[in-house]
Amino acid sequence: MSALTGTRELLDSWVLEPGTGKAIELLRGQILRIEQIEGSQCVDFNCFNLHDYKEYMHTGRTRTLYGINPTKGHFMWSAPPRERPMAYILEDTAGCNDVMFPRCSAYLYESVYGFHTHTNCHDIQSEAQREYGLTPDDVHDSFNLFMKTGVDANGRMWIDRQSSAPGDYVEFLAVMDLLAVPNVCGADIMKTSNFAIRPVRLSIYSATDDEIASVPSFAPLPSQRTPADFRQPKIKADRALRKDPAYKAEFANTPIRYEDFAVPLSAEDYALFKSLADPRYGDDEGAALRDIVFTWWHERFLGK
């Protein structure tokens, strides 16, 4: 699809459903907007050099430069020895991102929670990237968008409920040709996405001249090495990323099915519930009750 949005051209748009991700060719000068539809949804993000998948986003280098919560005005950097800016965070309306926690995995849910089958970011990323010939080994540490995190006085990392609202978004402006791979985080039993999983909207725009001009420039340095500088310069396999025209998405645990579950409360119970309900949920009493139940479960059975 194509349309004009202000002075930008909208090139394409999708709704990313829970349990899924999407591999997107994001060319230099194009913008990827990742937008909340219902709010409060964490999105994991991987990206690779479209022409050499061995150059990929490195959360460690990014974290060293900007801290654990990158936001507007920061770059996503590639791993050593390339160490180049890959994408510029052009806008961030929620200001709630993380480069500290790893992606969730099937092992996490089985070893910690006892769930043998559960949506998880590693499997979702693996399936989305498969369209371009990448394997589960190629999934890298993710940039966790809309995820509220920090470190306490004892050095322990924490995750808290987030407050992203419908319409909040993060925009990446590609400074090289990328394969960008966002996915809806599968963590519905944690504070990561306020104990639920929800769809998000993806949109691709062509950047305006002013937006491109707003990106700080970087002069290449000799230490930013490419394969031509290696003692072993020969690449063992084809490293360009090309779309598989025969690819058909086969995401595990999808489609996600929802069922209403009535919870009868006495007048006394309901009054107690209202006194405990988190005001961030407004009139959504189901979400507020789910928060209370999972918070109790974590504290009672997991000691967290």
N, C-alpha and C positions, 0 to 999 in steps of 0.2 A: 504494500500500500504506500501511497505517497500523498502528502498534503503539506501545506504551509502552516507553521506555528510561529507567529511573530515573524522574526527575520530568519528563523531557521527553517530548514526543510526536514520534515519528518519522513524518514526513509522506511521504517518498519516498526511494528509494535506487536507485542504478545502478552498474554496473561500466563504467568507461570504458576501452575497448580501445585498444591502440596504434594510432596513425594517426588517432584520432578526438578530437573535443571535443563539448561539449554546452552549449547556451544554456539557462539556467535562470532562471525568474522567482523571485527571492528577495525576499520582501516584508519590509518593516520589522518587526523583531522576530523574524525567522527566522534560523536558523543553517545555514550550509553547512559541512559537514565534508569535507575532501579527505584521503583516507587511503591510506597505502601498503598494498598487498596483499603484494607480494614484497619491497618495499624498494628504495631507491636510484633511484627514478624522479622526475625533474624534471617539474613541472607548470607550464605557462604559464597566466596568469590575466588576463583582461580583465573590466571591468565598466562598465556605463552606468546612468545614471538611467533607469529604466523608462519615465518619462513625458516625457523630453527627452534623446534620445541624444547631444545636443551637450554634455551634462555627463557626463564620463567620468573614470575613474581616471587620475591624473597621477603617474607615478613620480618626476618631477622635484621636485614639491612634497613628496611623501612622503620622498624621499631627503634633501631639505634639512632636514626636521624630525627625522628619525630615523637618518640615515646610510644606508649601502648595504645593510644587512642587517636590515630591519624584522622584528619578532617580537611575541610576546605583549605586549599593553598598548598597541600602536600602532594608529593609524588608517590607512586608505587614503583619500587626499584627492583631490578633483576638481581639475581644471585651472582656472587663472585664466580669467575673472574670478569664477567661482563660488566656488572654494576652500572647499569644505565637506567635512566628514568623510562618507564614504560607507559604509564598513564598518569594524568594530572587530575586531582580531585577539584573539579571546577566549582561544584556546589555541594553543600551538605546541610540540609535544613533541620535534621534531627540532632546532629553533633554527638552521635553515640555509636562509635565503631571500635573494633578490637583487633589487635594483631598479636595477642598473647596466648589465647587458648587454641588448642588444636581442634581440628574437625571432629565431630562425633562419629562413632563407628559401630558396626555390629558387635564387635567385642566389648565395647563400653557398655552397651545395653544388656548384654548377656552376663558379663562378669560382675557388674555393679548392681544391676536391677533385676537380673534373672529372666530377662525377656529373650527368648530364642529367635524371635522375628520382630524387627522394629525398623521403621524408617530411620535412615542415618545419612549424614552428609557424605561420607566416603563412598558408599555404594551409589548414591545419587550422582555425585560428581563422576564416578567411574563410568556410569552408563551414558551420561551426557557427552563426555569426552570421547567415548567409543566411536561416535559418529566421525571423528577425525583420526581414527586409527590409534588413539592413545589407550594405554592399559591402566588397570588399577594402581600399578606401581608409579604411574606418572602423576597421580594426584599429589599436590603439594600443600603445605600449610596454608590455610585460608585467611583471607581478609574477611573478618566477621562483621558485616554491616548491620547497623541498628542493634548492636549488642553492648549492654552496659557492664563494664568490668572494672576491676581495680585490684590493688594489692594492700593488705592490711599491715599493721605495725610489726607483725611477726613474719612478714614476707609471704603470707599465704594469699593466693589469688582468689578472687571472688567474682561471682556473677549475680547481678540483681535484676529485678524486673525493669523493663525498658518503658519508655513513654512516647515512642514514635506514634504519630497520629496519621489518619488517612490523608494522603496527599504528600506526606513527607517523602523526600527522595535524596539520593546521592547520584551525582553525575561524574562520570569519568571521561576525560578527553584523551583519546589515544595519541601518543607522541611517536608511536611506531605501529606498524600493522600487527594486530593482536588476534589471538583466539581467546575471547573472553567467555568465561563459563560461570555464570551465577546459578545457585540452586536454593530452593526453599529449605531452610534448615529443618531437619526432621525431629528436633527435640521438643516434644509436646508434653514432657513430664518434668521439665525444668523451668527455671525462671527466664531462661534464654529468650523465649518468645511468649512469656506470660502464660505458660502452661497450655499452649494451643499451637496449631499450624494453620497458616492462612495463605491465600494466593497473593502474589505481587505482580506488578506490571513492569515490563521491560520495553523501552523505546530507544530507537536509534535515530540520531539527528546528524545532519552535517553542520559542523560548527561555523559560526560567522567569523569574519575576518577579525573582529574585535575580540572574540573569545580566544582565537588562536594567538593573537598578539598578547593576551593577558598571561600566557604561560611563560614563566621565567626561562631564559635560555641557558644552555650548558655547553661549555667548550669541551670537546673530547680531551681526555688525558691519556698519556701513554700506558697507564696502569689498567685502563679499560680494555682488556685483551679479548680478541676474537680468535676463532680457530686458526686463522692465518698466522697468529703469533705463537702457536703452540709448537713444542718440540715434535709432537705427533699431530700434524695438521690434517691427516686424512680422517674423514668422517666415515664410520663403519656402516652407517645405514642412511637411507633417505630421511632427512629430518624436516623437510617441508610438510606442512599440515594441509591435507586436502580432504574435502568432504566426500564421504562415501555415499554415492547416489542410491545405493541399495539399503542404506541404514533405516531401520525401523526401531523406534524407541521401545525398550522393554524394561521399564522401571519396576523394581521389586516393590511389593506392598501397595501397588496402586491398581485401580483408583482408590483413594481414601474414601471410606464410607462413614457417614455420621448418623447416629441414631439418638433421638431424644430419650432422655431417661428422667422420669419424674421422681423427685425427691420430696416426699411428704414431710412437712415440718409443722409441729404444733405452734400455737401462738407464742409460747415461751421460746421455742427453738428459733422461730423466725425473728423474734426480737433480738436474740443473741446473735444470730446471723447478721442482722443489719448493723449491730454494734461492731462486728468484726470485719465487715465487707470493706475491701479496699476501694476508696472513692474513685480511683482511676477508671473503674469499670462502669461508672455511671449507672444507667438503668439496666445494664446487662447482668441480671442476677445470676444467671447460669455461669458466666465467666467468673464472677466474684466467688461463687460457691466452689467452683473448680479450683481456684487459687487457694482457698482455705483448706480444702481436702488434700491437695498435693503438698502444700506447705506442712501440714500435720504429718503426712506420710513420710516426707523427707526427714523431719525432725525425730519422729517416733521410731522409724524402722531403719533409716540410713544414717542417723546421727549427724545430719548436715544442716 
